[in-house]
Amino acid sequence: MASGNLVHGGMTIGCPHGGRVVPAAAGGGAGVLIDGAPVATATDLFVVSGCAHVVAGRPQPCTGVRWTPDGGGGGVCVDGVPVLLDTTAALCFSAALVPQGPPVVASAGGGRPGGLAGVTSR
């Protein structure tokens, strides 16, 4: 069984080179919110901006992230789609689909004990 924290819109995610990862389109998790932000699911698209990665003197920035849920959150699904955890396997890719390394996921705890205020659903 997988363990970890749910990935959601209130988290800070970056590429390994300092770029910012943001969801480009929300998929199945829009009906389940954590602190008002939708949870991320395997169908969500993530883009990278501001990556400064250079290979042999040529810019090769990360442009997207691909997550491999492999069962996701221990069988937890939203509308039949696996949720993403901060422990879910993922890789950042260049525009040429060259793997660039795993994303860095950090929680936005909101200053509360235990981190988050609550989970809501439709």
Sequence and secondary structure as in RCSB ss.txt:
>XXXX:A:sequence
MASGNLVHGGMTIGCPHGGRVVPAAAGGGAGVLIDGAPVATATDLFVVSGCAHVVAGRPQPCTGVRWTPDGGGGG
VCVDGVPVLLDTTAALCFSAALVPQGPPVVASAGGGRPGGLAGVTSR
>XXXX:A:secstr
     B BTTSEEE TTS EEEEEE  GGGGEEETTEEB BTT EEEEES   EETTEE  EEEEEEE TTTBTT
BEETTEEB BTTSEEEEEETT  EEE  EEE   TTBTTB   EEE 
